[in-house]
């Protein structure tokens, strides 16, 4: 089972969802606004991303960056649970394997073999 994590009103997430639907790829969409990410997920994404998967270009990060940068690692993880809009998105997973951060049609085609 594929999982797509993100925020429903994010344009990049919308593009990823549309792509998966057009390719008839079954997936479950997990909206951060309705189901906050868990510590386990954030740590899984951190391991795959090489650092916490932060959307440093986003408005939420810009608004909270000074406060966020002063936090310990564990505090940052919990901050992301509170402010999931700071997480880079979308995140495509197959079961518990992270496949991709963000959306690029060519990358998705390569990963999914379609």
C-alpha positions, 0 to 999 in steps of 0.5 A, a space after each residue: 500500500 502506498 501512502 501520500 502524506 501532506 496537506 490537502 490544500 497544498 498545490 504540490 500535494 494536489 499535483 501528486 494526488 492527481 498524478 497517482 489517480 491518473 495512473 490508477 495507483 491505489 494510495 491512502 492520503 494522510 492529511 497532516 491537518 486531520 491526522 498529525 504525524 507521529 514521532 515514529 513517522 517524523 524519525 522515519 522521514 528524518 532517517 530517509 531525508 538525512 535531517 528533519 524534513 523541513 520545508 524551509 521555503 514555506 511560510 510556516 517555517 519562516 514564521 517560526 524559524 527563530 523559535 524552531 532553531 533554538 530547540 533541541 532535536 526532541 523539541 523540534 520533533 514535537 514542534 513539527 507535530 504541532 506545526 506539520 505545515 513545516 514538513 516538506 511535502 508531499 511524502 510518498 511511502 510504500 508501507 514504511 519505506 520512504 520513496 520520495 519527498 516533494 513531487 516530480 513527475 519523472 521521479 514518480 514515474 521512475 519510482 513507481 514504474 509507470 
